[in-house]
Amino acid sequence: MRIGYTLMTEQAGPNDLVRFAAEAEQAGFDFEVMSDHYSPWLDEQGHAPYAWSVLGAVTQSTERVELMTYVTCPTMRYHPAVVAQKAATVQALSGGRFTLGLGAGENLNEHVVGRGWPPANVRHDMLAEAVQIIGGLFDGGYFDYEGKHFRVDSAKLWDLPEKRIPIGVAVSGSQSVQRFAPVADVMIAVEPKAELSSEWDATKLGGAPSRKVGQLPVSWGTDRDAAVKRAHEQFRWFAGGWKVNAELPGPSGFAGATQFVREDDVAGSIPCGPDAEPIVESVREFEKAGFTDVALVQIGGDQQEGFLDFAEKELLPALRE
């Protein structure tokens, strides 16, 4: 199983993220994923730089690790043809280390362009069209498209990388698995559900096992009480689940929706404190569920150096045993 590191744009500025990327590679992580947000989930997180500019810089501050968006919504803030161009550029800059992770998005980030927030079935229709457009542009040559939600007029990627960019799609249940497994290379999910993995492989063309990337928030720190408090302050939004998280329009909404979430609630779902074993146990749940990769999120933008040192000396060796 491959262990990744999350460059979380909601909790650190662009310069720090580029530095963390290089330090995570040196610590021994296998890959790095980056969130793509216009807004943090909560005011306490305090950041939201433009992910694609940061990714460009990260391609130059790293040499070995694979890179991935986790995830980009290619339907409202960005037109899918522009996402294809950005992905091709990052793939070229990184020397073929990039995977384009896509998802249906959250109101938190997409409402800013003033188009309203469509219901989930429409968002999935839009994502399906976007995947077609991006794949068509990755094929090379001029591309035209006319769908219900998008049009493309004689578009072409002029700097198409030699290695085709793999496409990952975030899924949460059978409906999204059935729709996107046949057209995507990588499954993305944040919960260790074995049924997602098995249905994904069964639905993919040819039925061959493929890469499945999960994500696990952790709050490492030498003082467990402080680590629990930090997780509650900055990550209590996680308790709502994605059906809720996709709908709320801003940090104030998440603050209100999570005002009754207790520190004990957060500590019960997120490994907190100085020990590697709780993290190992949580990663093992993803392994049992058929995931091939897990990206860790260390909560707290000011807590990354200590976590990366801990990861290099204790956590990664423990995970790889």
Residue pairs with C-beta under 8 A, 6 or more apart in sequence:
1 283
1 286
1 287
1 291
1 292
1 293
1 294
1 319
2 30
2 31
2 292
2 293
2 294
3 29
3 30
3 283
3 293
3 294
3 295
3 296
3 316
3 319
3 320
4 29
4 30
4 31
4 32
4 33
4 68
4 213
4 293
4 294
4 295
4 296
5 20
5 24
5 27
5 29
5 31
5 32
5 33
5 65
5 295
5 296
5 298
5 308
5 311
6 32
6 33
6 34
6 35
6 70
6 215
6 295
6 296
6 297
6 298
7 17
7 20
7 21
7 24
7 32
7 33
7 34
7 35
7 54
7 58
8 34
8 35
8 297
8 301
9 17
9 34
9 35
9 36
9 37
9 47
9 48
9 49
9 51
9 54
10 35
10 37
10 39
10 40
10 41
10 45
10 47
10 48
11 40
11 45
11 46
11 47
11 234
11 299
11 300
11 301
12 20
12 47
12 301
12 304
13 47
13 49
13 301
14 49
14 50
14 53
14 54
14 57
16 301
16 304
17 34
17 49
17 54
17 58
18 54
18 57
18 58
18 61
19 61
20 304
20 308
21 32
21 58
21 61
21 62
21 65
22 61
22 62
23 304
23 305
23 308
24 32
24 65
24 308
24 311
25 32
25 62
25 63
25 64
25 65
26 312
27 308
27 309
27 311
27 312
27 316
28 311
28 312
28 316
29 65
29 311
29 316
30 65
30 66
30 293
31 65
31 66
31 67
31 68
31 293
31 295
32 58
32 62
32 65
32 66
32 67
32 68
32 295
33 67
33 68
33 69
33 70
33 101
33 213
33 215
33 295
34 51
34 54
34 55
34 58
34 67
34 68
34 69
34 70
35 51
35 70
35 71
36 51
36 52
36 69
36 70
36 71
36 72
36 73
36 109
37 48
37 51
37 108
37 109
38 48
38 77
38 108
38 109
38 110
38 112
39 48
39 108
39 109
39 112
39 250
39 251
40 46
40 47
40 48
40 251
41 108
41 235
41 237
41 245
41 251
41 254
42 233
42 234
42 236
42 237
42 251
42 254
42 255
43 251
43 252
43 255
44 233
44 234
45 234
45 301
46 301
47 301
51 69
51 72
52 86
52 90
55 67
55 69
55 90
55 98
56 89
56 90
56 93
58 67
59 67
59 90
59 93
59 94
59 95
59 97
59 98
60 93
62 94
62 97
65 97
66 97
66 98
66 99
67 90
67 94
67 97
67 98
67 99
68 98
68 99
68 100
68 101
68 168
68 213
69 99
69 100
69 101
69 102
70 101
70 188
70 213
70 215
70 295
71 101
71 102
71 103
71 168
71 170
71 188
72 78
72 83
72 100
72 101
72 102
72 103
73 102
73 103
73 104
73 105
73 106
73 109
73 110
73 127
74 80
74 83
74 102
74 127
74 130
74 131
74 134
75 104
75 105
75 110
75 123
75 126
75 127
75 130
75 149
76 105
76 110
76 113
76 115
76 126
77 109
77 110
77 112
77 113
78 86
79 150
80 129
80 130
80 131
80 133
80 134
80 150
80 152
81 133
81 134
81 137
81 152
81 155
83 100
83 102
83 130
83 134
84 133
84 134
84 137
84 138
84 157
85 137
85 157
87 98
87 100
87 134
87 165
88 137
88 138
88 157
88 159
88 160
88 161
88 165
89 159
90 98
91 97
91 98
91 161
91 163
91 165
92 159
92 161
96 161
96 162
96 163
98 165
99 165
99 166
99 167
99 168
99 185
99 186
100 134
100 165
100 166
100 167
100 168
101 168
101 169
101 170
101 186
101 188
101 213
102 127
102 130
102 131
102 134
102 167
102 168
102 169
102 170
102 184
103 127
103 169
103 170
103 188
104 120
104 123
104 124
104 126
104 127
104 170
104 176
104 246
105 123
105 246
106 245
106 246
106 247
106 248
107 117
107 246
107 247
107 248
107 249
108 245
108 248
108 249
108 250
108 251
108 254
110 117
111 117
111 249
117 247
117 249
118 126
120 243
120 246
124 175
124 176
124 179
125 148
125 149
126 149
126 150
127 169
127 180
128 179
128 180
128 183
129 145
129 147
129 148
129 149
129 150
130 150
131 167
131 169
131 180
131 183
131 184
132 145
132 147
132 183
133 143
133 145
133 150
133 152
134 167
135 167
135 183
136 143
136 145
136 152
137 143
137 152
137 155
137 156
137 157
138 157
138 160
138 164
138 165
140 156
140 157
140 160
141 156
142 154
142 155
142 156
143 152
143 154
143 155
143 156
144 152
144 153
144 154
144 155
145 151
145 152
146 152
166 185
166 186
166 211
167 183
167 184
167 185
167 186
168 184
168 185
168 186
168 187
168 188
168 211
168 213
169 176
169 180
169 183
169 184
169 186
169 187
169 188
170 176
170 188
170 189
170 190
171 177
171 180
171 181
171 187
171 188
171 189
171 196
171 200
172 189
172 191
172 196
172 242
172 243
173 196
174 195
174 199
177 187
177 196
177 199
177 200
177 203
178 199
178 203
181 187
181 199
181 200
181 201
181 203
181 204
182 203
182 204
182 205
185 210
185 211
186 210
186 211
186 212
186 213
187 196
187 197
187 200
187 210
187 211
187 212
187 213
188 212
188 213
188 214
189 196
189 212
189 213
189 214
189 291
190 214
190 215
190 242
191 214
192 214
192 285
192 286
192 288
192 289
192 291
193 289
194 288
194 289
194 290
196 212
196 289
197 212
197 289
197 290
197 291
198 290
200 210
200 212
201 207
201 208
201 209
201 210
201 290
204 210
211 292
211 293
212 290
212 291
212 292
212 293
213 291
213 292
213 293
213 294
213 295
214 286
214 289
214 291
214 293
214 294
214 295
215 294
215 295
215 296
215 297
216 271
216 279
216 282
216 283
216 286
216 294
216 295
216 296
216 297
217 231
217 235
217 238
217 270
217 296
217 297
217 299
218 270
218 271
218 272
218 279
218 282
218 296
218 297
218 298
218 299
218 307
219 227
219 228
219 230
219 231
219 235
219 270
219 271
219 272
219 273
219 298
219 299
219 300
219 303
220 227
220 271
220 272
220 273
220 274
220 279
220 298
220 303
220 306
220 307
220 310
220 315
221 227
221 230
221 272
221 273
221 274
221 303
221 306
222 274
222 306
223 274
224 272
224 273
224 274
227 272
227 273
227 274
228 263
228 266
228 267
228 272
228 273
229 263
230 299
230 300
230 303
231 263
231 266
231 267
231 270
231 272
231 299
232 261
232 262
232 263
232 266
232 267
234 299
234 300
235 266
235 270
235 299
236 258
236 261
236 265
236 266
237 245
237 254
237 257
237 258
238 245
238 266
238 269
238 270
239 258
239 261
239 265
239 266
239 269
240 248
240 254
240 257
240 258
244 257
245 254
248 254
248 257
266 272
270 299
271 278
271 279
271 281
271 282
272 278
274 310
276 310
276 314
276 315
276 318
276 319
277 318
279 296
279 315
279 319
280 315
280 318
280 319
283 294
283 319
286 294
287 294
296 311
298 304
298 307
298 308
